[in-house]
């Protein structure tokens, strides 16, 4: 039962990271492939940083383990703020879809 809960939480965390990454990429201009690749690699390294640290931290040198811990912890903080921001924006857009309290220029610009 514990494995099922861990797998469910892990998959939810990965899914939310994909959502945040997709929303960040939507903010970028259309022809910036290098910048998009940089965003995707940053999200992947940040997401996997804590897992790498907790799984193999004792087998790594102190410097490498500190790097993965710092990157993972920093990404968790940034991820939480980005997730809350994007969820709030999506919630306001959903409310506006039904009640029309904002102009279209305010939503799509």
C-alpha positions as CSV (number, residue, x, y, z in Angstrom):
1,X,0.0,0.0,0.0
2,X,2.9,2.4,0.8
3,X,4.4,1.8,-2.6
4,X,1.1,2.7,-4.3
5,X,0.9,6.0,-2.3
6,X,4.5,6.8,-3.2
7,X,4.0,6.1,-6.9
8,X,0.8,8.1,-6.9
9,X,2.5,11.1,-5.3
10,X,5.5,10.8,-7.5
11,X,3.4,10.7,-10.7
12,X,1.3,13.7,-9.5
13,X,4.5,15.6,-8.8
14,X,5.9,14.8,-12.3
15,X,2.6,15.7,-13.9
16,X,2.5,19.1,-12.1
17,X,6.1,19.7,-13.2
18,X,5.0,19.0,-16.8
19,X,2.2,21.4,-16.4
20,X,4.5,24.2,-15.1
21,X,7.0,23.5,-17.8
22,X,4.3,23.7,-20.5
23,X,3.0,27.0,-19.1
24,X,6.6,28.4,-19.0
25,X,7.1,27.4,-22.6
26,X,3.8,29.0,-23.6
27,X,5.2,32.3,-22.3
28,X,8.2,32.2,-24.6
29,X,8.3,33.5,-28.1
30,X,7.6,31.0,-30.9
31,X,11.0,30.8,-32.5
32,X,13.2,30.3,-29.5
33,X,14.1,26.6,-29.6
34,X,17.4,27.1,-27.6
35,X,15.5,28.9,-24.9
36,X,12.8,26.2,-24.8
37,X,15.5,23.5,-24.5
38,X,17.1,25.4,-21.7
39,X,13.7,25.7,-19.8
40,X,13.0,22.0,-20.3
41,X,16.5,20.9,-19.1
42,X,16.3,23.3,-16.1
43,X,12.9,21.8,-15.1
44,X,14.2,18.2,-15.5
45,X,17.4,18.8,-13.5
46,X,15.4,20.7,-10.8
47,X,12.8,18.0,-10.6
48,X,15.2,15.1,-10.4
49,X,17.7,16.9,-8.1
50,X,16.1,16.0,-4.8
51,X,15.4,12.4,-6.0
52,X,19.0,11.9,-7.0
53,X,20.1,13.3,-3.7
54,X,17.9,11.2,-1.6
55,X,18.5,8.0,-3.6
56,X,22.3,8.3,-4.1
57,X,23.4,11.1,-1.8
58,X,25.4,8.9,0.5
59,X,27.4,7.4,-2.4
60,X,28.3,10.8,-3.9
61,X,31.0,13.2,-2.9
62,X,29.9,16.0,-0.6
63,X,30.2,18.7,-3.3
64,X,28.0,16.7,-5.8
65,X,25.5,15.8,-3.2
66,X,25.3,19.5,-2.0
67,X,24.8,20.6,-5.6
68,X,21.9,18.2,-6.2
69,X,20.3,19.1,-2.8
70,X,20.6,22.8,-3.5
71,X,19.2,22.6,-7.0
72,X,16.4,20.3,-5.9
73,X,15.4,22.4,-2.9
74,X,15.6,25.6,-4.9
75,X,13.4,24.1,-7.6
76,X,10.8,23.0,-5.1
77,X,10.5,26.6,-3.8
78,X,10.3,28.1,-7.4
79,X,8.0,25.3,-8.5
80,X,5.6,26.0,-5.6
81,X,5.3,29.7,-6.5
82,X,5.1,29.0,-10.3
83,X,2.4,26.4,-9.7
84,X,0.3,28.6,-7.5
85,X,0.7,31.5,-10.0
86,X,-0.3,29.4,-13.0
87,X,-3.2,27.8,-11.2
88,X,-4.5,31.2,-10.1
89,X,-4.3,32.5,-13.6
90,X,-6.1,29.5,-15.0
91,X,-8.8,29.8,-12.3
92,X,-9.4,33.4,-13.1
93,X,-9.6,32.6,-16.8
94,X,-12.0,29.8,-16.1
95,X,-14.2,32.1,-14.0
96,X,-14.1,34.7,-16.7
97,X,-15.2,32.1,-19.3
98,X,-18.5,31.7,-17.5
99,X,-19.1,35.2,-15.9
100,X,-17.3,37.6,-18.3
101,X,-16.0,40.0,-15.7
102,X,-12.8,40.8,-17.7
103,X,-12.3,42.0,-21.2
104,X,-10.7,39.7,-23.8
105,X,-7.8,42.1,-24.1
106,X,-7.0,41.7,-20.4
107,X,-7.1,37.9,-20.7
108,X,-5.1,37.3,-23.9
109,X,-2.5,40.0,-23.6
